[in-house]
């Protein structure tokens, strides 16, 4: 893999990741409701999920998901259902700053970590996309493991940078949103997550072909 190839991957991935998706919305929500430090645990969960997905692609599991309609449908509905459930919880949020950090310490951190990890991992579109996207930047004449590792590092840096940006934006909102305003913000992010869950539920692999 040449430096030019890695740079092309960086630019292409940045354009794709910057588009608001479930993990980006969660980073924004976590930053606005818990602050950047707590939101970092969610970022770690999303990054770990991406590492798992890249590993799955390197091992050929993306091809298995493409070949098995049953497996694809199972992962798709789990991911869609979880997004809708998270969105519903945000819609029902009280919107009072006093009640936002109900969970404290390791309990809250673990919750944010697991939430973002599951959201990122149960998106079959992400695995299918990586299965089609990542191999284009792999030189088949060279050892593939170091190349996939390099792509994983680039994806990690991009994801952390972009999620951190959204978390910081959310944290800035935290100092300005009070009561009904915070509740309205949570309803917007919750509604967007539920919408993304609905889009995922009706996603058809053949729609892009």
Buried (B, 14 or more C-beta within 10 A) or exposed (E): BEEEBBEEBBEEBBEEBBEBBBBBBBBBBBBBBBBBEBBBBBBBBBBBBBBBBBEBBBEEBBEBBBEEEEBBEBBBBBBBBBBBEBBBEBBEBEBEBEEBEEBEEEEBBEBBBEBBBBBBBBBBBBBBBBBEBBBEBBEEEEEBEEBBBBBBEBBBBBBBEBBBBBBBEBBEBBEEBEEEEBBEBBBBBBBBBBEBBBEBBEBEBEEEE
